[in-house]
Each structure stands twice: as C-alpha cells, then as structure tokens.
Amino acid sequence: MGASLVLELALATSNTRAFPVSGDQTVLPAGTELNEDALDRPREIFRSEATGGGKSYLVKLGDLAFSSPTILGGVARRAGISCNTCHVNGASNPRLYVPGMSTRHGNFDTTGALFNPKADDGVLDPVRTPSLRGARILAPYGNDGRRASLRDFVHNVIVNEFAGPEPSAAILDAMVAYIEDINFLPNPSLGPGGRLVAERTSEAERRGEALFFKPFPHNRELSCAGCHMPSGAFVDHQQHDVGSGGLFKTPTLFNADFNAPYFHDGRFDTYDQVVAYFDQAFDVGLSAQDQRDLVAYLNAVGDGERPYERDGAAANIKEVNDFVSVLDVAIPAHDRDIIALAVDTVSAELREMVEAFPERKDTSVSGGRQERGFARLALKELVLTLRRIDLASAAGRFDDAAVEYRNFRYLMVSTVPGILMKAEPWSLFNPAVHDAHYAALQQTFQIAKRASH
C-alpha cells in the first residue's frame, strides 16, 4: 500500500500520530512516501549466481536481515522499515521521502531525530540513498567516504542511524556477504577497461567519450576520467571538493542511469544538469553540442540490461523461498535467534502478500472473489505454519519445528503457487486492478479528509 496515502488517511481519521502497519504502530510523519506500491522493482542479480553457482546460506541470511525491520530501532520496526526500504533489491529508492528528514524525493538525513534522537545534529543535511550494486569494489563507504570498511558502515547504519540493537557478528557478516554479492547490471555497450564498444554505440556517444577524457582547459591535470576512471569501475576511491558543499567520494557511473537523483544530496535530476554544473563550476567551455554528447556518453555508460522486473506472485514466491531456506541450516543447528528472525521476516512478507489479493468486499475489484479468497487463506495458513515453527523452536522442540518446516516447504511447492497464480489477474499485481484499488483508496481518503474538517 502506498505509504504516503495510508499515512495521511490514518492521520485524517485519528487524533493520534500513530496508525496500524502490520499490526504495530508507527509515528512516521504525514506525507511520507516509501514507494511500496511500485509495480516495477529493480532487478537484482548476484555474483555467485552469475558464475554458475548459487547463493550461499550466508548471502541468503544477509538478504533476510536486510529485509527485516527487527534489526533496526523501535521507530523503524513499528513502521515496517528495513534496509531494503531505502535500497530496494540492493538498488536505490528514488521516491523515498520523509518530511523533516528529506528535502526532496531520493534523499534522507541520516543524522536526524526521527529514528535516533541521540544522533540528531540539529542540521537538515540529507544525502541521497545510493545503489549498493558493486559495493564490494567501491570503498570507501558513505557519500562522504567516511567508512573504509563495509562492515563498519553497515554497523553504523544499524546502531547509530536507526538506533538498532547491537547486531550479532553472524548477522553483520551475513549482511556484508549479501551486499558484496550484489552485482552491477551487465552493460553490453562497455568493453575492456570500461571503454565503449564501437559497434554498439553512436557517434554522439563516442564523441562524448573523447570529451570525458579531455583535460579541462584551465587545469590540465583534471578531466572527467581522472576521477571517474573507466578502467576502475569509474571511481578513484577518493574524496573531492567539486564545490557542492564539502568533500565527497567519487560515485561510480556503472548503472547510474537508474541511480538518480545525482550528487551527494540528490540535488540534480538529470545528467544534463550535472554536465551543465561541471561546465560552469570548472569553466570547461563546453558547447551545447559538447554537452549533449557528454550526456549521450553518460547514458551509454550508465545503462544496464533489464533494469526492472514486474512485481508479481512468482517473484514474491521466489523471495519467500530464498528467505525461509535459512531454516534448512538454522533448525538443525537449533539456532533460535535465526529461526525467530526468519519467522518474523517471512511472516511479514506473507501478510503483505495477503493484502495484494483484495478482500471479497473490496468493491474496486470485480471478479475473482473465490480465487482471491483462496489466495488469502493459503497465505494465512503459511503464516500459521511459521508460527508453529517459532513456538516449537522457543520450547526447544526442534524435531517438531522441522516437521512444520517440511509442511511449509511442501505447501510452497505443491499448493500455494498454483493458488496465487490463479488469483493473480484479480490482484494488485495486475496494473488495472492496482490503479483501480488506489483510486478508490484515494477517494476514501478525500472523503475522510473532508469529514475531519
């Protein structure tokens, strides 16, 4: 459900600043937008799978933790916010907006009071939410490059930025393994050393490449390629002052077409604005044609194959199966903490999937009442099965937990996928149903808003 709309609807009909989200209460400001209702999600690919293997237990555990609000502090947990909220599938979230913490969509103040009052520095200085693709080769970390270690950076985000409890070494190791496994999207326009492949690119793009390497007229030691080194993932691992308010690390240009807004604070929406800024700030003397050619080059370099994938029942089933598979190891190891984390996170995912199949009384959806009802019941049964796993584990009855886990896996293979796929035409995964549902919700909001006045 669109967070901005739900927040405003709840606040319009209540005298409190809290409203239910997945059974909890949250205090996010009215007007918050988390982009949770997007139908197209960033495509996530993994280095381990690209080399012919599969994701390890450690990577799957890290992915699970990355999507779990429970590792963060109280406000984030109650709001259902996880690392994945800001870094969707390891990419960025250009629609993220939290009033009082953001100055525009796509940026966020990591030292604001909302999630950790102890970290509040009294200054609204948001930074853009970056993509984590290729992070293993992009040190240092943070927009200002303040952390040399990815592990230290993840720890700081959890404990200091979001006031989460001290994470275990196992969880930290797993989250780092997951982030380091996220690959860049392939870009067939680039060849060895990050150079353009002539037969795949245009004359304008190749002219832009020449300009990218050309020294600036007033300082021959500077060029675009001097900091964004094509042979080194388009970074130099250094911090620079480019007149934007301090020292900030060089961001990669790989897959940058999908990383807008640009600059450390997200002040620019397009490459055209970025190029115009550098032309003026460094007196480069680019003609209008030069600027167009540079933009063409940046678009070619920043591209990637199939950047988005349509959300749907199949994608959600795959994610649930990946998450729950950590129980293959955790139950035999009698690891109560990991079992509880998996149950909590997967249960939340399943409850969210339930809401993707509108109730029978939802008048914005016509048809498929029986199919939607069966889908909701099947998902709720999975939640109950997970609950039984958790109860058995907490009581030390790990054999019983293993039996319930086998039941869960059986349902996820033999029964549930068919039920969900059959109901999908009448679900929020269908763009027409999705739009009708949110239009009806918007109308309800307007009615409630008028009544509150």
N, C-alpha and C positions, 0 to 999 in steps of 0.2 A: 504494500500500500504506500502511496506517495506520502513521505514523511511530512512535508510542508502542509498538505491538505489535512492530514489526520491531526497534526498538532493544532492547527487553527480551529478545526471543527470541535475538538475536545475542549479547547480553552474557551470557545464561544459558548459552550453549553455547561460550563463549570466555573465555580468561583475559585478553584484551586489552580495551581500551576502544574499539577501532575495529571497524568492520564494513563490508562492501561496500555501496555505494549507487551504482548506475550505473557500476560498475567502479572506483570510487575508494574511499577510506577516510575515515571521519568519526569525530569524537570528541564527538558530542552526548551529553549526559547521558541515562542511562536514565530513561524516563518522559516524554521529550519528545513533544509532540503537535503536529503541523503541520496536521492536518485534510486531508491529501492524498487521503484515500479518500472524501471527501464526494461524493455523487451530485448534489446541487443546488449550483450555483455562482452567485455574484452576477451579475446581469445587468449587462453593460457597454454603455453607449451613448455615442456620440461626437457632439460638437457639429458637427463637419464633416459627418457623415452626416445629422444632423437638419436641416441647412439645405439638403439636396438634393444635396450633393456627395459626396465620398469622402475617405477618409483619405489624407493626403499621404505621400510617401516618408519625410519626417522623422518623422511620427507613427508609421508602421509600424516604422521603425528604433528609435524610442524604446520602443515596445512590446516589440520584440525584446530590447533591452538590459534592460528592466525585468524580463523573464522569464529572464535569463541569469545564472547563478551566477558566470560568469567575470569579471564586472566587480567582484566583491567579493573579500574577502581569502581566505586559504587555508582556514580552517576552514569558512566558508560554502560555498566552492567544493566542498570534499570532501563536505560534507553535502548538496549539491544545493539549497542555499537561495538564493533570489533575492529581489528586491524584491517580486515577486508572491507569495511565500510568506506574507508578513505582510499585504500589501494585495492580496487575491485579486481579480483583474479590476478593480483600482483601488478596490475597497471595503475592508472591514476583514476580519480573521480572528478571530472571537470564540473560537475553540477553540485558538488558539496558546498553547502552554505549554512553557517550557523551565526545568526545575528549576535553581535558583540564579540565574536571570535573570528569573523571573516569580513573582509572589505569588499569582496566580490566572489562570484562562484569560482571554486577551484583553489581557494587559499584558506588558511586556518592558522590561528595564533596558538602555537604550542606552549606559550608561557602565559596563557590567560587563566582566569579564575574559575571557569565553569567546571572543568574536570579535576583540577588540583589547585585549590586556593593557595597552597603553600608555594607553588611555582609561579604565582602571579607577579609579574614585574611592573604592573601598572601602565604598560605601554601596549597599545594595539599595533602589533607588528607581525601580521600573518605572513606565512610562507606558503608557496604553492605545494600541493600534495603531489610528490613525484611518482613516476612509474618505478617499479622495482625490477623491471626486466634487465637482465645482465648485471645485476648489482654486484655479483661476485668479482667483477673486474673494474668496478667504478669507485673504489675507495679514493679519498676519504668520504665519510657519510654525513648527511645533513646538508642543507642548501649552502651553509657556510663552511662545510668540510670540517666541522669541529670534532668529529669522532673518526679515529683511524681504523677502529675495529667495528665490524658489522655487529658482532656480539654485544659490544658496549653500547652501540647505537640502539639496538632492539631493547636492551635492558633499560636504557634511559627513557625510551618511549613508554614502556610499561609502567615503570616505577615513578618517574618524575613528571612526565607529561600527562599521564592518565591515572596517577595515584593508585596503581595496582599493587597487589601484594608482591613480595619478593618471589620471583619465579624460581622454580627448581632448575638445577643445572641441566636436567634432562629436557625440560621444556625449552630452555634457551637454546640448547644445542639443536633441538629439532627445528625450531623456528628459523635458525640460521641456515640449517641444511635445506629447508624448504625454499627460503628466499634465494639461496645460491643456486638452486636447481631451476629457477625460472629463466627461460631463455629469451633472447630477442626474437621477434618475428623474422623469418627469413626475408631477405630483400634481394631478388634476382638482378636488380639494377646495379648492385655493387659487386666488384670482383676483388682480387687480391689487393691487400693494402688499402682497402676502402675506396678504391678508385672506381669511377663509373665504367660500366660495360658499354662500349660504344654502340653495339648493335641493339641495345635495349633502351637507349636514351636519345633525347632530341638534341638538336644543335643548341637550343637555348640552355639546356641543362649542362652541356659541355662547355659553353661559354661561361656559365656560372661557376663551373669547377675551376676554370682558369682564373677567374676573379677571386675565388676563395683562397687560392694560393698566392695571389699577387700581394706584394708588400704595400703597406699603407704609405701614401706619398710623403707624409710628414714624419714618419718614423719607420724606416726600412726594416727595423727588427720585428715589426708587428705585421701580422696577417691573420685572417680568419683561421687558416690551417695551423698557425703557430700554437693556438690554444686548443682548437678542435682538431686534433691530429688524426687524419683518416686512417693511418696505419695503427693507431692505438685506440680503437673504439670511439674516435672523435672526442677524446678527452686528453688532458695533460696531467691530471691528478693534482692540479694546483689551484690556489685561490687567487682571484684577480679583482681589482677595483676597476670597474668599467663605468664608473660614475652613477651607479644606481643605488648608492647608499651604504657601501661597505665592501668588505672582501667576501667574495662568494666563489664557490668552486665551479669549474667548467662543467656544464652539463653535456651529456652525450647527445649526439644528433641521431643516433640509431633509433628508429621508430618514433622520432619526435613529432611526426605528423599527427600522432594520437596523444600527445602529451601537453597540448595547450590547456591553460594559458601558459605564457612563457615569462622568463626571468624569475628570480628567486621568490618574488612576491606575486607573480602571476599578473603583472601589470599590462602585458601585451596579449592580444587575442590571436594575432596572425604573424606569419613570417614577414609580411610587408611592413608591419610596424617595427619589428625587430631590426630589419635591414635599414629602414629609414633612421632609426635611433642611432645605430652604429655609424652610419654615413655622416650624421650631424655631429655626434659626440667626438668622433675621431677625424673629422674633416677629410673623409676618404675621397670625396669628389666623384661619387657615382652618378652617372646619368640615369635618366628614367629607364632606359633600356637595360643598363647595367643592373639596376635594382630588380627589374623583372627577371633577368637572367639568374641572379643570385637566388631569388625566391624559387625559381624553377629548379635550381640545383638542390636547394634545401628540401623541397618537396620530394625530389628523387631519392636523396639520401635518407630522408626520414620515413620513407614508405615501408610497408611490410605486407606480407601475404595474409589475406583473410583476417583482418584485424579484429573483427567482431563475429560473434556467433549468436544466433537467436536462442533466447532462453526458452525452455520447454520441459516437458515431463522427462524426456530422455536425458537431458543434461543434468537435471536435478537428481534423477536416479543414480547416474554415474557418480555425482559428487557425494551422495549419501553412502554409496557403496565404498568409495575411497575412504571417507571419514570413519565409517564403522569398522573397516578392516583392521584398524589398530587393535581391536579386541581379539584378533587372531593371536596376538602376542600378549596383550595385557591380561586376558583371563587366565591362560596357563601360568603366567608369571605371578598371579594373584596381586596385581598392581591396582589397588583400589582407587588411587588418585587418577590414573589414566582412564580406568573404567568409568569413573564418575564424570570426568571431562568429556569423554566420548558420548556417554548417555545424554548429558546436558546439552551438548552442542548439536548432536544429531536430532534430538527431540525438538529443539527449537527450529531446526531446518524443516522437519516434518510438519510441525504446526504451521509454519509459514506456507508450506505447500498446500495444506488443508485450505487456507484462505484463497489459494489460487483457483479453487473449484467452488464457485459461489453457492451459497445455500439455496435450497429449493424456493424459499420465499423471496429471493432476490429478483425483483421484477425487471432489472436491467438486462437479464439474460433470458432468452427464450429457447426452450428445448433442452433436451439432455438432462432433465430433472433426475431421472433414475441413475443415469451414468455419473452425474455429479455426486449424488448421494452415496453411491458405491465407492467412489474415489475418496470421499471424505472419511467414510467408515474404514476403508483399508488403511489409510494413513494413520488414523487414530489407533487402530489395532497395533500398528508398528510402534507407536509411542508407548502404548501399554506394555508391549513386549520388552521394550528398552527399560521401562520402569521396573519390570520384574527382574531383569538382569542386574540393575543397580541395587535393588533390595537384597537379592541373593548375595551379591558381592559384599555389601555392607555387613551382612550377617556371617560372612566367611564361608558361605555355601557355594564355592566356586564350581562344583560339578553341576549344580542347578543352574548357575549362571551360564555355563557352557551349553546346557540343553536349550535354554531360552535363546541363546545366541544362534544356535543352529536353526531354531524355529524362525528367527528373524531373517536369516540368510535364505532360508527356503522360501519365505514369503516374497522376499525381494527378487528372487529368481523366477519362481513359478507362477505367482499370482498377481502381485501388485503392478508390475509394469504393464501387463495387458489391460488391467482395470483403468489405470491412469491414461494410457494411450487412447483407450476407447472414449474417455471423458474429455480428452484434450480439446476437441472442437468447441466445447462449451465452457472452456476455462479462460482465465486471464492470460494464458499463453497465446490465445487467438487474438490478433490485433483488433479485430472488430468488437469482440466481447470486452477486451481490455478497455477500449475507448468508451464504449457504452457504460461500462461499470463506473469508470472515473468521472464521466459526465454526470451520471446520476448522483454520485457522491458529492460532486461539486454543487449540484443543485440542492442537495440536502444541507450542505454547509451554508449556502446562501440563505436558506430558509431559517436555519438555526441562528445565523448571524443577525437577521432582521428581527427575530423573536427576542434575542438578547438585548436589543436596543429598545 
